[in-house]
Amino acid sequence: AAKRLHMTQPSVSQAIKELEAAYEVCLFERLGRRLYITPAGQSLLAYGRQILSLTAQAEQALHSFSRTTPVRIGASVTIGEVFLVELLQYLKGSRPDQETLSEIHNTSELEQLLLRDDIDLALVEGDVASPYLLSSPFMVDELVVVVPPACPLAQRPSISVQELCSLPLYLREEGSGTRDLFIHTMAQHHAAVRIAGSFNNTEALKKAVMARLGATILSRRLVADDIAAGRLAPLSIDHVAFKRIFKIVRHKDKFITPPLQAVMQACQQHEQWF
């Protein structure tokens, strides 16, 4: 017994004595140099076997639980449109038995969902404020200002910040990482912008520009096809670059299960499959 437990023989004897003292029973009869189990010992043995069996069942159930529990992913609107579907497709192909649930909100809403443990991780382009959340970068993104192709400024190789401020701008709603980055960057250049509309839908923003109502700023990934097709025209702003980092965000106390770790690794290694 001592050998199987990686203990010394005196330690095993001491443990038996402590059990007998605690329960005021005799677990073994010591006759000569041999031990004989008593009825009380037989009873404890039966319970011990049940405990070991339940422990094995618990381990099996928990391992199965970690494999089958859905991974809950939240994504900001931009990431939802340029990356989330490809991520879900990749996860389905690489881990077909793992269920993945997803939803799209703006960055501030995702922050609250993480704090309430309504999602396991979030993919965001904005900054999170809570000290209880951890973030790690996984993709570089660039924002671009787009206007109708007929806009006179679209014919210029570049324009100034002041000329950009002369345009009516249609932006994402408050709480959006896209809007926060644009407003913050413009404030650094002491530029006051004219916000003509706030939309929580990128298609609506593009339609507003195509209708010649003004300009908008979106991820280059979202407008690349429209620029190539001549439906939108990009503007280059002198000495201004709208770049940001897409981040994986999770609660600092979140237990990282193997499926959740696999999702995080897939995001970090997206260039290998994206």
C-alpha positions in Angstrom: 0.0 0.0 0.0 2.8 2.4 0.9 4.5 1.7 -2.4 1.3 2.4 -4.5 0.7 5.6 -2.5 4.4 6.7 -2.8 4.5 6.9 1.0 6.6 5.3 3.7 5.1 2.4 5.7 5.1 4.3 9.0 3.1 7.1 7.3 0.5 4.6 6.2 0.3 3.1 9.7 -0.1 6.6 11.2 -2.9 7.4 8.7 -4.8 4.2 9.7 -4.3 5.1 13.4 -5.7 8.6 12.9 -8.7 7.2 11.1 -9.4 4.7 13.9 -9.0 7.4 16.5 -11.2 9.9 14.6 -14.1 7.4 14.3 -13.4 5.4 17.5 -13.4 2.1 15.6 -10.9 -0.6 14.8 -10.3 -0.9 11.1 -7.7 -3.7 11.2 -7.0 -6.5 13.6 -3.3 -6.9 14.1 -2.5 -10.6 14.7 1.1 -11.4 14.7 2.7 -9.9 11.7 -0.5 -9.8 9.7 -3.5 -7.4 9.4 -7.1 -8.6 9.1 -9.8 -6.1 8.0 -12.7 -5.7 10.5 -16.4 -5.2 9.7 -15.9 -1.5 10.3 -13.0 -1.6 7.8 -15.1 -3.4 5.3 -17.8 -0.7 5.6 -15.2 2.0 5.1 -13.7 0.1 2.1 -17.1 0.0 0.4 -17.6 3.7 0.9 -14.0 4.3 -0.4 -14.7 2.4 -3.5 -17.8 4.4 -4.1 -15.9 7.6 -3.6 -13.2 6.6 -6.1 -15.9 5.6 -8.6 -17.7 8.9 -8.2 -14.3 10.7 -8.6 -13.7 8.9 -11.9 -17.2 9.7 -13.1 -16.8 13.3 -12.1 -13.5 13.5 -14.1 -15.1 11.9 -17.1 -18.2 14.2 -16.9 -16.1 17.3 -16.6 -13.8 16.4 -19.4 -16.8 15.7 -21.6 -18.4 19.0 -20.4 -15.3 21.0 -21.4 -15.5 19.5 -24.9 -19.3 20.0 -25.4 -20.0 23.3 -23.7 -20.6 26.0 -26.4 -18.0 28.7 -26.8 -19.7 32.1 -26.7 -18.1 34.7 -28.9 -19.0 38.3 -29.2 -17.8 40.6 -32.0 -18.0 44.3 -32.6 -19.9 45.3 -35.8 -16.8 45.9 -38.0 -15.2 42.6 -37.0 -18.5 40.9 -37.3 -18.6 42.0 -41.0 -15.0 41.4 -42.0 -13.8 38.5 -39.8 -16.4 36.7 -37.7 -18.0 34.6 -40.4 -14.6 33.4 -41.7 -13.6 32.5 -38.1 -16.8 30.5 -37.5 -16.3 28.7 -40.8 -12.7 27.8 -39.8 -13.8 26.6 -36.4 -16.5 24.5 -37.9 -14.0 22.8 -40.2 -11.3 22.3 -37.6 -13.5 21.4 -34.6 -16.8 20.1 -36.1 -18.0 18.7 -32.8 -17.6 21.9 -30.9 -20.6 24.2 -30.8 -19.9 27.9 -31.1 -22.4 30.7 -30.4 -21.9 34.2 -31.6 -23.4 37.7 -31.4 -22.6 41.2 -32.7 -22.7 44.4 -30.6 -20.6 47.5 -30.3 -17.5 47.6 -28.1 -19.1 49.1 -25.0 -22.0 46.6 -25.1 -19.5 43.7 -25.5 -17.6 45.0 -22.4 -20.8 44.7 -20.3 -21.5 41.2 -21.6 -18.0 40.1 -20.6 -18.4 41.5 -17.1 -21.8 39.7 -16.7 -20.2 36.5 -18.1 -22.8 36.4 -20.9 -20.0 35.7 -23.4 -16.6 34.0 -23.0 -14.6 36.4 -25.2 -15.0 39.4 -27.4 -13.3 40.5 -30.6 -13.3 44.3 -30.6 -11.7 47.2 -32.4 -12.2 49.7 -29.6 -10.6 50.1 -26.2 -12.2 48.6 -23.0 -12.1 50.5 -19.8 -12.7 47.9 -17.1 -9.7 46.8 -15.1 -11.3 43.3 -14.9 -10.8 42.7 -18.6 -7.6 41.6 -20.4 -7.0 42.2 -24.1 -4.4 40.9 -26.6 -3.9 42.1 -30.3 -4.5 39.8 -33.2 -5.0 41.9 -36.4 -4.1 45.3 -37.7 -6.9 47.3 -39.4 -7.0 50.6 -41.3 -9.9 53.0 -41.5 -10.5 55.0 -44.7 -12.7 58.1 -45.4 -14.9 57.5 -48.4 -17.1 59.9 -50.4 -19.2 59.7 -53.6 -16.9 59.3 -56.7 -18.4 62.6 -58.0 -17.2 64.6 -55.0 -14.6 67.2 -56.1 -12.3 66.2 -53.2 -12.1 62.7 -54.6 -10.2 64.0 -57.6 -7.4 65.2 -55.3 -4.3 63.1 -54.3 -4.9 64.2 -50.7 -6.8 66.8 -48.7 -6.2 68.6 -45.4 -7.9 67.9 -42.1 -9.7 71.2 -42.5 -11.2 70.2 -45.8 -12.4 66.9 -44.3 -14.1 68.9 -41.6 -16.1 70.8 -44.2 -17.9 67.6 -45.2 -21.1 66.3 -43.5 -20.1 63.1 -41.9 -22.1 60.0 -41.2 -20.6 57.9 -38.4 -21.2 54.8 -36.4 -23.1 55.2 -33.1 -21.6 56.2 -29.8 -19.8 53.3 -28.1 -18.4 52.1 -31.5 -14.7 51.6 -31.7 -14.7 53.0 -35.2 -16.3 56.3 -34.1 -14.1 56.6 -31.0 -10.9 56.2 -33.0 -12.0 58.8 -35.6 -13.2 61.4 -33.0 -10.0 60.9 -30.9 -7.7 61.2 -33.9 -9.5 64.4 -35.1 -9.4 65.9 -31.6 -5.6 65.3 -31.6 -5.5 67.6 -34.8 -7.8 70.1 -33.1 -10.4 69.5 -35.8 -14.2 69.9 -35.2 -16.2 67.5 -37.4 -19.7 68.0 -38.7 -21.7 64.9 -37.7 -24.8 64.6 -39.9 -25.9 61.2 -38.8 -25.1 58.3 -36.4 -25.9 54.8 -37.7 -25.3 51.4 -36.1 -25.2 49.7 -39.6 -22.3 49.9 -42.0 -24.5 49.3 -45.0 -26.6 52.2 -44.1 -23.5 54.4 -43.9 -22.3 53.3 -47.3 -25.8 54.0 -48.8 -25.8 57.5 -47.3 -22.5 58.2 -49.0 -23.6 56.7 -52.3 -26.7 58.9 -52.1 -24.3 61.9 -52.0 -25.3 62.9 -48.5 -21.8 63.2 -47.2 -18.8 61.1 -46.2 -18.1 58.3 -43.8 -15.2 56.4 -42.3 -15.1 52.6 -42.3 -12.6 49.7 -42.3 -10.9 49.5 -45.6 -11.9 45.8 -45.6 -15.5 46.8 -45.6 -15.3 49.2 -48.6 -12.7 47.6 -50.7 -15.2 46.0 -53.1 -17.2 49.3 -53.4 -14.0 51.3 -54.1 -13.0 48.7 -56.8 -16.5 48.9 -58.4 -16.5 52.7 -58.4 -19.4 53.1 -56.0 -17.2 54.9 -53.4 -14.0 56.9 -53.6 -11.4 57.0 -50.8 -9.8 60.2 -49.5 -6.2 60.5 -48.4 -5.8 62.9 -45.4 -2.6 64.8 -45.1 -0.5 63.6 -42.1 -3.3 61.5 -40.7 -3.6 57.7 -40.5 -6.5 55.9 -39.0 -5.1 52.6 -37.9 -6.1 50.4 -35.1 -5.6 46.9 -33.6 -8.3 44.3 -33.4 -8.2 42.7 -30.0 -9.3 39.6 -28.2 -10.8 40.5 -24.8 -11.7 38.3 -21.9 -12.4 38.6 -18.2 -9.1 38.3 -16.2 -10.6 35.6 -14.0 -12.1 33.6 -16.9 -11.1 29.9 -16.9 -9.7 29.0 -20.3 -11.0 25.7 -21.4 -9.3 23.8 -24.3 -12.1 24.9 -26.8 -11.8 28.5 -25.7 -8.0 28.3 -26.1 -8.5 26.9 -29.6 -10.6 29.9 -30.6 -8.0 32.4 -29.2 -5.3 30.5 -31.1 -7.3 30.6 -34.3 -7.6 34.4 -34.1 -3.9 34.8 -33.4 -3.0 32.5 -36.4 -5.6 33.9 -38.8 -3.1 34.8 -41.4 -2.5 31.1 -41.9 -6.1 30.4 -42.9 -7.8 33.7 -43.5 
